[in-house]
Amino acid sequence: ACIGNYECENNPEIAKLLFQNAFEEITSLGVKTIIGPMNGSTWDNYRFSDHNNEPNFLLEPYHHTYYNEQFLENGFQPLSHYFSRINREIHCNDPEVVRRGNELIQLGVTIRSIDLECYEEELKRLFPFIQTAFRTNFLYSDISWESFFKKYSEAKAIIDPSFVQIAEDANRNIIGFIFAYRNLYCTSEKQLVVKTIARSIDKQWSGLGHVMADNVLSCAKERKYAAVIHAFMI
């Protein structure tokens, strides 16, 4: 079972009572293992930060860091670890990546920006690709088209098409996707958040993720972005 949507005062006794009540409900269903924090699935907020030393970036969950202690004190232990990294030197146009990009072009690959004028149609085409590409991710579970559409519809307001790109093969099958956006929380400098990179597992498309990322980083550098945040890497 998953346990999530967690909120609690900084009081160990209150946290203990809260968990005890949840555990009673969950074990009555015959569940042996509980994973948290997870607000339903990895499509929603999950994971706790172990510190708040840096300002939050856009779409990064915020919570009290004492939540970690409350989970640990009530029998949980870390299951997986993630990190985000900020680079203030934007490196792009690596010769090997450029060479691989040219090879993919020869194979009929095109990389284009998402079309916001046909946004729903774009999402309909992306939905099965993303489900397949993410299926091997840790703790992944499928969601409905309706849920997927709602989540990405809400994201439309922050999309700059130059930073959301789709790769297609010669038959217009989607084989790659990258989702990056400006960190609107930061007002002191221009920061780009690279949130999602996915490609087909077919070996003939190896290196495509690096090529797409290089395109986005080149654009960010041209537009005088000062930093790039690579978000939530396992």
Helices and strands as residue ranges (DSSP letters): H 12-27, H 66-73, E 83-87, H 95-106, E 110-113, G 116-118, H 119-134, H 145-155, G 156-158, G 161-163, E 164-168, E 174-182, E 191-199, G 203-205, H 208-222, E 227-233
